[in-house]
Amino acid sequence: HASCELLAQANYWFKQRLELLAASAMARSKAVMLPLAVLAMIGLAPLCFTGGSARTRVAETRVLRAAGGSFLPLEAVEPAVTAYANIWTPLFKAAQEGGLAPDFLLHWGHAAAMGTVLIAMGGYGTFLGWATRLGNGATLYPLTLGKTAAEMHPLLMGAALFFFFLGGQGGLILLATQGQPLLQSAHSSTAVLGLGLMAMQASLGFTMGDAPEKRTVHAFLGSGIMVLLLVHLYFGLNLGNSF
C-alpha cells in the first residue's frame, strides 16, 4: 500500500513538471513568434498599400495634377461624347497599326493644328478687329487677300471658329484612341467655354451694327476669349505631357 502511494505521488509530481515545461515552451514560442509576426506585418505593409488599384490611383492623381482637373460639370454628357468618339477610334487605331499614323502624330497632331489656328488665324484676326475699331477698317494689310481689315476680320474669325469646332472633335477622338478619359481635364473645360463664348461673339458681331456699346463689348470680349484660348493651349500642353 505504501509503495502504491509513493508511486501515485511520483506520477503527480512528474505530471506537474511536464505541464510546467509545456507552459514554459509555449511562452518562449510566443515571445519569439510575436516579434516575427510584427516584423512580417511591417514588411508586407508596403505590398498591401501599393497594389495595382492604389498604383493606378496614384498615377491618375499625378496626371490630374499635371494636366489640371475639369472645373465644369461635364459628367452628364461624357457617356454620349465617349460613344461618339468610339465611332471613329477604330479607324485611327487601324491607321496607327498600319503605320499610317505614327504615335507622335496621334499624340501631338491636334496640338500642332489647333495651335496654328489659334496663333495664325485667331491672333491675326484679333489684330484686324482692333485695327477696324481704331479707325483702320478700310486698310489693306498683308495676307488679307485683297480685302480690307473690316472685311477680313469676320471671315478669319469665323473660319477659326469652324476649325476649332472640328479640331475639338478630333482632339476627343485622338484622346480616346490613346485610351485616355474624356472631358476630365481643364483643357476640356476651357474648350467648352472657348467654343461657347466664340459662338456668342459671332452672334454679337452679326447683330451689333453700329451700336457703340455693343461694338465695345465685342472688342473686349474677343480679346478676353483670346486670353482664355491661350490658357486652353497651356492646359493642352500640360495634358499632352502628362501621358
Disulfide bonds with the S-S distance in Angstrom:
none
